[in-house]
Amino acid sequence: MAKKRSSAKNARKKTKSPSGKKGSSFFDKSKIAIDNLKRWRKKRNKNNPHKSFKRTYREDYIRETNIPGIMQHIVDSFRMIFKNYKLFLPFLALMVVMSIFMIGLMGENSYAELKEGVERSSGENAGSLSKAWTMFMFTFATGGLAGASTEVTVAFSVLIFLAIWLVTIFMIRQRMAGHDIKLRDALYNAMTPLFSTLAIFVIVMIECIPLFLLMIAYSAAVQTEFLNTPFYALLFLGFALLMITLSGYLLSSSLIALLAVSVPGLYPMLALDSAAELMVGRRIKFVLRLIALIFTMIIMWVVVMIPLILFDMFMKQFAWLEGVPFIPICLVVMTCFTEIYTTTYLYQYYRYLLDSDS
């Protein structure tokens, strides 16, 4: 009996905190947290060839990526949208209506004043194509939205962008899986990972801080004539390259994480980890795809909007059509279609990478 009592006392002593001090539990929890952090970093860097303060050789980070070329990628993205026009056409119309009622249009009076100013500055000898190009360059940045943006319109713009992003990804994923879906099902089910997407979106905004600092520094440098001195201009160029490289490196994996987190049930940090692992050795190729996307969008806007502006100039010759906001509505349609195509393009690339690694 005495031995059993002594063993029971020893067991109770072992369950108590070591040294019996009040602060010992805090240090134990801190040690456990540090150990968990080390295990998480080791697990995350398992497939990462880059190590701190160590040279990474080229053969260590090159990854084989058997995916279609850039031109095939562009064509596949357009084909995905036009092939499923019964889904994307009503969805585009719905997003245009929501944008007009929630954000607004560029006023027809503002567009008419812009047109008159272009005609006065161009002169009588300027042709219609030259005037259309000038008006396109002035209206390109507006996207067909209201000129005066407030906090409410910015919030609505973000919500509409997230809705286009999530619904487009949901529809493409279902169509790639061979499922026949309706737009109603996509609208009801696609918004499930909204808060996870918002969390990644906040991280993306944080990673854009170097770019924001660069914009602030550039405006201050222009106002103070800091860039007039060649040596200071060279220093600012180095600073700009550093900020662009830093944000580009961080954003390359976060944009893929925005696609990965759209899967219901996937947590934001897990999506970031999987996207970072997926982009190891592929960031430069991804940047080239983004540059190709930008050029494709510019060409598409020029090819579509210039004839529409010429048609509007012809249409406004009739007095009963002068008040029709034709170009502002076309700008909203093009803005929404650009967001749909951008989402399709990026998701296609994400699926290319997944298929290449499988």
C-alpha positions in Angstrom: 0.0 0.0 0.0 2.8 2.4 0.9 4.4 1.8 -2.6 1.1 2.5 -4.3 0.6 5.8 -2.4 4.1 6.9 -3.1 3.7 6.2 -6.8 0.4 8.1 -6.9 2.1 11.1 -5.2 4.9 11.0 -7.8 2.3 10.9 -10.6 0.5 13.9 -9.2 3.9 15.8 -8.9 4.6 15.1 -12.6 1.3 16.6 -13.6 2.2 19.9 -11.9 4.0 22.6 -13.8 7.8 22.4 -13.5 9.4 24.4 -10.7 5.9 25.3 -9.5 6.2 28.9 -10.6 3.4 30.9 -12.1 5.3 32.1 -15.2 6.5 28.6 -16.2 3.3 27.8 -18.2 3.8 31.0 -20.3 7.4 29.9 -21.2 6.2 26.4 -22.0 3.5 27.7 -24.3 6.0 30.0 -26.0 8.4 27.1 -26.6 5.6 25.1 -28.1 4.6 27.9 -30.3 8.2 28.4 -31.5 8.5 24.7 -32.2 5.2 24.7 -34.2 6.5 27.7 -36.2 9.7 25.9 -37.0 7.8 22.8 -38.1 5.5 24.9 -40.3 8.5 26.7 -41.9 10.2 23.4 -42.5 7.1 21.9 -44.1 6.6 25.0 -46.2 10.2 25.1 -47.4 10.3 21.4 -48.1 10.0 21.9 -51.9 11.6 25.4 -52.0 15.1 25.3 -53.4 15.9 28.9 -52.2 17.6 29.1 -48.8 18.5 32.2 -46.9 22.1 33.4 -47.4 22.9 30.5 -49.7 23.4 30.5 -53.4 20.7 28.8 -55.5 22.1 27.1 -58.6 20.1 27.2 -61.8 19.6 23.5 -62.0 18.1 23.5 -58.5 15.1 25.7 -59.3 14.3 25.0 -62.9 11.0 23.1 -63.1 9.6 21.3 -66.2 6.3 22.9 -67.2 4.6 21.2 -70.1 1.8 23.7 -70.8 0.5 25.3 -74.0 2.2 28.4 -75.4 1.0 31.9 -74.9 -0.9 32.2 -78.1 -2.7 28.9 -77.5 -3.4 30.1 -73.9 -5.0 33.3 -75.3 -7.1 31.4 -77.8 -8.2 28.8 -75.3 -9.5 31.5 -72.9 -11.6 33.1 -75.7 -12.8 29.7 -76.7 -13.9 28.9 -73.2 -16.1 32.0 -73.0 -17.6 31.8 -76.5 -18.2 28.1 -76.3 -20.3 28.6 -73.2 -22.0 31.8 -74.3 -25.3 30.6 -72.9 -23.7 31.0 -69.5 -21.5 34.0 -70.0 -23.8 36.2 -72.1 -26.6 36.5 -69.4 -24.0 36.7 -66.7 -22.3 39.6 -68.6 -25.7 41.4 -69.0 -26.4 40.9 -65.3 -23.1 42.4 -64.2 -23.5 45.3 -66.6 -26.9 46.1 -65.1 -25.5 45.9 -61.6 -22.6 48.1 -62.5 -24.9 50.8 -64.0 -27.3 50.8 -61.0 -24.7 50.4 -58.2 -21.8 52.4 -59.6 -23.2 54.6 -62.3 -22.3 55.7 -65.9 -20.3 58.4 -67.4 -22.8 61.2 -68.1 -23.8 61.6 -71.7 -23.3 65.4 -71.2 -19.8 64.8 -70.1 -19.1 62.6 -73.1 -20.6 65.2 -75.4 -18.4 68.0 -73.9 -15.4 65.7 -74.3 -16.4 65.2 -78.0 -16.7 68.9 -78.6 -13.4 69.6 -77.0 -11.7 66.9 -79.1 -13.3 68.4 -82.3 -12.1 71.9 -81.4 -8.5 70.8 -80.6 -8.3 68.5 -83.6 -9.4 71.1 -86.1 -11.5 70.7 -89.2 -8.7 68.9 -91.1 -8.6 65.9 -88.7 -10.3 62.8 -89.9 -13.0 60.8 -88.1 -10.5 58.0 -87.3 -8.1 60.5 -85.6 -10.9 62.0 -83.6 -12.2 58.5 -82.6 -8.7 57.5 -81.4 -8.3 60.7 -79.3 -11.7 60.2 -77.7 -10.8 56.5 -77.0 -7.6 57.5 -75.3 -9.5 60.0 -73.1 -12.3 57.6 -72.1 -10.2 54.4 -71.8 -9.3 55.0 -68.2 -12.9 55.7 -67.0 -14.2 52.2 -67.8 -17.6 53.7 -68.4 -18.0 54.5 -64.7 -19.1 57.7 -63.0 -16.4 60.4 -62.9 -16.7 61.2 -59.2 -16.0 58.1 -57.2 -16.9 57.9 -53.5 -16.3 55.3 -50.8 -19.7 53.7 -51.6 -18.9 53.3 -55.3 -15.5 51.9 -54.5 -17.0 49.4 -52.2 -19.6 48.4 -54.8 -16.8 48.1 -57.4 -14.9 45.7 -55.2 -18.0 43.6 -54.6 -18.9 43.4 -58.3 -15.3 42.5 -59.1 -15.3 39.7 -56.5 -18.7 38.5 -57.8 -17.4 38.3 -61.4 -14.2 36.6 -60.1 -15.9 33.9 -58.1 -18.8 33.2 -60.4 -16.5 32.9 -63.5 -14.2 30.5 -61.7 -17.1 28.4 -60.6 -18.6 28.2 -64.0 -15.3 27.3 -65.7 -14.5 24.7 -63.1 -17.9 23.0 -63.5 -17.7 23.1 -67.3 -14.1 21.7 -67.3 -15.5 18.8 -65.1 -18.2 18.2 -67.7 -21.1 19.3 -65.6 -24.1 21.1 -67.1 -25.0 24.0 -64.9 -27.3 27.0 -65.0 -26.4 30.6 -64.2 -28.7 30.5 -61.2 -26.7 27.6 -59.7 -23.5 29.5 -60.2 -24.8 32.7 -58.6 -26.1 30.8 -55.5 -23.1 28.5 -55.0 -20.1 30.5 -56.2 -20.1 33.0 -53.4 -19.3 30.4 -50.7 -15.6 31.3 -50.4 -16.3 35.0 -50.3 -14.6 35.7 -46.9 -11.6 33.5 -47.8 -11.2 35.5 -51.0 -11.5 38.7 -49.1 -8.7 37.6 -46.8 -6.4 36.9 -49.7 -7.5 40.2 -51.3 -6.4 42.0 -48.2 -3.0 40.2 -48.3 -2.7 41.3 -52.0 -3.4 44.9 -51.0 -0.6 44.6 -48.3 1.8 43.3 -50.9 1.0 46.3 -53.1 2.3 48.7 -50.5 5.8 48.9 -52.2 4.0 50.0 -55.4 1.9 52.5 -53.5 5.1 53.9 -51.9 6.6 54.2 -55.3 3.7 56.2 -56.6 3.8 58.5 -53.6 7.6 59.0 -54.0 7.3 59.6 -57.7 4.6 62.3 -57.3 6.7 64.0 -54.6 9.8 63.7 -56.7 8.0 65.4 -59.7 6.7 68.2 -57.5 10.1 68.9 -55.9 12.0 68.5 -59.3 14.1 65.8 -57.6 14.4 63.9 -60.9 16.0 66.8 -62.8 19.4 65.8 -61.4 20.8 62.8 -63.3 22.4 61.2 -60.3 19.2 61.5 -58.2 17.2 60.2 -61.2 19.4 57.1 -61.3 18.9 56.5 -57.6 15.2 56.8 -58.0 15.3 54.3 -60.9 17.1 51.8 -58.7 14.5 52.4 -55.9 11.6 51.9 -58.4 13.1 48.7 -59.7 13.5 47.4 -56.2 9.9 48.2 -55.3 8.5 46.7 -58.5 10.5 43.5 -58.1 9.4 43.1 -54.5 5.7 43.5 -55.2 6.0 41.4 -58.3 7.6 38.6 -56.4 4.9 38.6 -53.7 2.0 39.1 -56.0 2.9 36.3 -58.4 1.9 33.6 -55.8 -0.9 35.6 -54.2 -2.8 35.9 -57.5 -2.6 32.2 -57.9 -3.8 31.9 -54.3 -6.9 34.0 -55.2 -7.7 31.2 -57.7 -6.9 28.3 -55.3 -8.9 29.7 -52.4 -12.1 29.7 -54.5 -12.4 26.0 -53.7 -14.9 25.6 -50.9 -13.4 24.5 -47.6 -9.8 25.7 -48.5 -8.4 28.0 -45.9 -6.5 31.2 -47.0 -3.1 30.3 -45.4 -3.2 26.9 -47.0 -4.1 28.4 -50.3 -1.1 30.8 -50.0 1.2 27.9 -49.1 0.1 25.7 -52.1 0.3 28.7 -54.5 3.8 29.6 -53.3 4.9 25.9 -53.8 3.2 25.8 -57.2 5.0 29.0 -58.4 8.5 28.0 -57.3 10.7 28.4 -60.5 7.8 29.7 -62.5 7.4 33.3 -61.6 9.2 34.8 -64.6 7.0 32.7 -66.9 3.9 33.9 -65.1 5.0 37.5 -65.5 5.4 36.9 -69.2 1.8 35.5 -69.3 0.6 38.7 -67.5 2.3 40.9 -70.0 0.7 38.9 -72.8 -2.7 39.4 -71.1 -2.2 43.2 -70.9 -1.3 43.4 -74.6 -4.3 41.2 -75.5 -6.6 43.5 -73.6 -5.2 46.6 -75.2 -5.7 45.2 -78.7 -9.2 44.0 -77.8 -10.2 47.4 -76.6 -8.8 49.2 -79.6 -10.4 46.8 -82.1 -13.8 46.9 -80.4 -14.1 50.5 -79.2 -12.7 52.5 -82.2 -15.5 51.2 -84.6 -18.1 51.8 -81.8 -16.9 55.4 -81.4 -17.1 55.9 -85.1 -20.6 54.5 -85.2 -21.6 56.8 -82.3 -20.2 59.8 -84.2 -22.4 58.8 -87.2 -25.4 58.1 -85.0 -25.2 61.4 -83.2 -25.8 63.2 -86.5 -29.5 62.5 -85.9 -31.1 64.8 -83.4 -33.3 62.2 -81.8 -30.3 60.0 -80.9 -28.1 62.7 -79.3 -29.1 61.8 -75.7 -28.5 58.1 -76.0 -25.5 57.1 -73.7 -24.2 54.6 -76.2 -20.5 54.9 -75.6 -20.8 54.9 -71.7 -22.8 51.7 -71.9 -20.3 50.1 -74.3 -17.5 51.0 -71.9 -19.3 49.3 -69.0 -19.8 46.2 -71.1 -16.1 46.1 -72.1 -15.0 46.6 -68.5 -17.1 43.7 -67.3 -16.0 41.5 -70.2 -12.4 42.4 -69.5 -12.8 41.2 -65.9 -14.4 37.9 -67.1 -11.7 37.3 -69.6 -8.9 38.1 -67.1 -10.4 35.6 -64.6 -10.7 33.0 -67.3 -7.2 33.5 -68.5 -5.6 33.3 -65.0 -7.7 30.2 -64.1 -6.7 28.5 -67.4 -3.1 29.0 -66.4 -3.7 27.7 -62.9 -5.2 24.5 -64.4 -2.3 24.2 -66.8 0.1 24.2 -63.8 -2.0 21.6 -61.9 -2.2 19.3 -64.9 1.5 19.7 -65.5 2.4 18.7 -61.9 0.0 15.8 -61.8 
